[in-house]
Amino acid sequence: MDPRSLLEPGLRSPDLAPGSPSCEVYNGRVRASRPRLFVALDAASVSGGAVARSGDGYRFASHARMALPAGALAPSPFAANLARPAEVADALRELARELSVGAAPACLLLPDGVARLALVDVPADVTAQQYARFRIVPGLPYPAGEAVIDVMPLGPGRAVVAAVRRSIVEEYEAAAMRAGITQDRLDLTPLAAIAGLLREPGPRGGLTVDVVLGDAALCLAAHEAGTLRVLRNRRRDPGPDEARRLAEEVERTAVLAGDGAGTRIRVVGPGARGLLTSWRSRGGSAEPGWRSAGPANGVDAAELPWLGGAAG
């Protein structure tokens, strides 16, 4: 479909991989193992569950969500995120109790809005980590020595790189530890979502724009036949006209990817169902990025961007 039709009716932990003296690489910890238990944090809530990917969707062995008091957590790439760490830890403790986590290791997922993300073409004579230090680290609003780098390889010569401030990573890890959660690995929710969505690229020959929503930020990823062409990261500004503004962002993303028409659009994350309903009421056509397989006990898979972590 033409994304313009949406606008109006009729239309990564102990095993840090070695880095340079200026930064560390979280890649080894982030994707070395594949636990089925996930714990995700965002501005409005903490959520998680034991999840497995099947051929027709995601199967939930367990799921729970605990609301956070307003202002307790505010995702930011440079400032402290946990304004009231005790309240965040309390919510995580309740989540762990509801899920009967016990000593089971969990993947801890940090929210969109904490990392600087970039899609890069990596020269043949350097690694993605080395290129990230050259391309991203110098422009960060904090000392290079505080940068932790994550890399999501996309194939020869391409990768998504993310930089997170070490002190921010440590805030989230400390809250999980205080709640008694055993952390197996660390991931970024937007990268987990994009990785999962890229594993289901859709029909060959057509462009897909995926909208990955977080409480405070969002990502737009345009890809074709599994090849990521454009990645954009924006702060989220909820309001009565958010659906229109996001439709415009989808259109821009499709144009940047070189295809302004015939675009397949998928949405995951908090507010996905409301956004899809709004777009459809305007004559648009979009779909949830993923669904539950079998009974889900009231869980709407499309509202959970971290499910992409279970796809690998």
N, C-alpha and C positions, 0 to 999 in steps of 0.2 A: 504494500500500500504506500501511498504518498504520505509521509509524516505530516505534511501541511494539512491533511484532512482532519487532524486532531484539533485544529485551532478553532474551527467554527462549524456549525451544522452544515451537512452536505459536503463537506470537504474530506616468633619463633623461639633461658634454659641452660643447662650445664654444658652442653656440647657446642658452644659457640665455635663456628669455623674461624680459622685465623684470618685476620684482616691486616690492614696497614696500621702504623702507629696512629693514624688520624681517625680511624673508625673501625667498627667491628661488623662482621657479617653474620646475620641470624639464619642464613639459608640452611645450614646443617640442622639446626634445631627445628626450624619451621616445618620442614617436609621430610624429615628422616623417618618418621613413623606415622601410622594411620590409626589412631584410636577412634573408637566409635562414640566416645562420650565427649560432648562439646559443651562449653560454657562461654557464653557471649555477653559482652557488656556494651551498653549504649546509654545515651543521656536519659532515656525514660524508663529503662528497665534492664534487668539481667534475665537471661533466659538460657535454656539449654536442654539437652536430652541425649539419650542413646539412640542413634539413627543409623540406618543402613540404606544404601542405594540399591534399588532393584530395577528391573527392566522398564517398569511403567511408572516409576516415581520413587518417593522416599518412604521408608517404613519406620515408624516410631515405636521403639520399645518403651520409651518414656519421654515425657516432655513437661516442662514447667516454665512459668514466667513470674517474676516478682517485680512489681513496680518500684521505682526509686523515687524518693522525695524530690520535688522540684529543686534543681540547683545542686544536688549532691554530686553529680558528675557532669562535666561539660567538656566534650572532646575538643582538643586544641593541639596543633602541631608543635607549639613552643611553650605554652604556659602550663602550670599544674592542672591536671584534669580532675582529680578527686578533691573537690572543695571540702567534702565531709567524708573522709575515708571510713570512719566507723560505721556510718549508715550504709555505705556501699558494701562493706564487709558483712554487715548484718543481713543485707539482702542476699548476698552470695551464700551465706550460711543457711538461710531459709531455703534457697534454691537447692543446695546440696542435700538438705534434709528431705525435701519433697521428692527429689530424684533418687534417694537412697544411694548416694554416691559412695559413701564409705571411703575406702582407700583406693578406689579405682582411679587410674590416671585419666586426666581430661586434657583436651586441647583448649587452651584459653584464647579467645578471639577478641582482639581490640577493635573498637568501632571505627567507622569511616570518620575522617576529620582529624586523626592523630598523625597521619603520615603525609609526606610529600611523595606523590606518585608520578611516574613518567614512563612512557613507552619509548624505548630507545632502539636504534640500530647500532649494534655493537661491532666495532672494527675487528677485523680478523686477527689482529696481533695482540689483543687484550682480552681479558675476561670481562664478563658482565659486571662483576663486583668492582674491578679496577675502573671500568668506564663510568660506573655510578659515582665513584669517588671524584672523578674528573668532571662529570656532567652535573651532578646534583649537589654534592656536599658543599662546594664553594658558595652556593647561593642560599644556604640555609641561614635562618635568623638566630643561630646559636653556634658555639664553637664546634669546629669539625670533629674534635675529639669526643664530642657527646653524641655523634651520629651512629645509629645502628642501621645497617643496610640489609634489606631483604630483596631477593631476586626471584622472579617467577620466569623461568626460561620458556620461550615460545617457539624454539627451533633454532636452526643455525642463524646466528647474526642478529637475533631479536630477543628482547626481554622486556618485562615490566619490572622496574626497580622502584623500591620504596625506601624512604629514609624516615626513621623515627628517633626522636630524642631519647637517649638512654634513661634519663630520669623519669620520663613518662612511662616507658616500659616497666620500670621498677615499681612505679605506683600501682599499676594493675597487678603485677606479680605479688606485691606485698599484700594487697587486699585479698587475693585468692588464698595466699598462705594463711592470713589471719582468719579466714573462713574455714580453714581446714581442708581446702581442696588441693589434691596432689596434681601438680602441673606436669604433663608429659611433654607438651610442646606449645609453641606460641604461633599464632597466625593473625593476619589482618582480615577482618570480615570482608572488605571489598575485594581483596585478592582471592579469598576462598570462593566468593560468589562468582567472580569472573572466571576463575579456573573451572568451576563446575559448569557454568553456562557454555564455555568454549568446548566442553566435551559433548555438547549437544548443539552443534552449529546450525542445524536446520538444512533446508534443501540447498543443493549445490546451485551456484549461479545467482543466488540472491543475497542481498545485504541484510544483516540483522543488526539492530541497535538494541542493546540491553541497558535498561535503567536499573541501577542497583541503589536502592534507597537506604539511608541510615537516618537516625533521628536528627543529626546535626549536619550531615553532608551527604552527597550522592556522587555516584560515578555513572558515566555514560560510555559504553564500549561498543564500537562498531566493528563488525567482523564479517567475513565471507568465507565459507568453506573451511572454517576453523582458523583462518588467518586474521589476527587482530590488526585493524588498520588505524583506528583512532581510539584514544583513551582520554577522557576529560573528567576532571574532578572539580566539584563545585560545593560551596556551602549551601545548605538547604534553607529555604525561607518559606515555611508553611504559611498559608493564608488563603483567602477565598479565591485568589486567582492563580494558585500554584499550578493547577492542571494546565492552564493556558501557557504559563511560563515554561513548564517542563516540556510541553509539546513543541514550543519554539526551540528549546535546547536539543530535543531529539532531531528536529529538522536541521539545525546547524551541524549536528554531529554527522548526520547522513550526508550532507553536502560536503563536509570536510573529507569524508571517506570516498567521495567521488560518485555518489549515487543518491540523488534527491528524490527518487520515485521508486515504487515497488518494494519498499522497505518493510521487513518483518520487525515488529516491536514487541519486546518482552519486558516484564517488570517483576522485580522481587524486592522485598524489604518492607519495613513498617509503613503502612499506608498504601500498599500496592493495590489492594482491592478497591479502596475508595478512588484511587487514581484511575484504575481501569474502568470503573463504573462511570466516572466523569467523562472520560474520553469517549466511551461508547455512546453516552447520551448525546454527544456532539457529532455522532456519525462516524467516529474513528474506529479503528480495528487494532486492538492490541491484546496480548495474552499474558497469563502468568508465566514466569520463567520456569517454574516447576510445580509439581502437584504431589499429593500424598498417594501412596499405593495402598489400597485397601483401607480399612477403618483407621481413622486418625484421631478419634476421640475429641473432635472439635478443633483440632490443630489445623490452621490454614498454612500450608507449606509455603505459599507465595509470600507470606509476611515475614519469613525467616531467611534472610540473606546468607547466614552462616551455614545453611544446609549444603552449600557447594563444597564445604570441607569434607563431606561424606562421599563425594562423587569419585574420589581417587582411590 
